[in-house]
Amino acid sequence: MRQSQFLTYYFMAAHPGCTLTDMTALKGFTRDRLNISPEQVQIFTPTPSTYATLMYCTEQDPFTGTLLFVEKNPARKQRQKEIVTARPRPGKKLKPRKHPRPISWARSDG
């Protein structure tokens, strides 16, 4: 039996280096280029043994040593998420997006 499978976007707010300006730009990108309005956005949570957690703790890029903005205030982290998940204004509809080419997920495992 063949089941339908769907892909979805994975968005994260308050990742180390991410600002309100970045979230506003992401909202514009998802609206204007992807023609979607995200409903699910994860707020970054540090996890052991990842570069992102190293960046969160040190507030530096681990490869260049450049200082990074890291949002650590829970209310401002939530604000980053809310920017991306904001619903379109009433009367403003998203245009259906036409994919430039069909995607084939046919398996070729013999």
Secondary structure, DSSP 8 states (H G I E B T S, - for coil): -----------EES-TT--HHHHHHHHHHHHHTS----S--EE----TT-HHHHHHHH-B-TTT--B------HHHHHHHHHHHH----TT--------SS---------
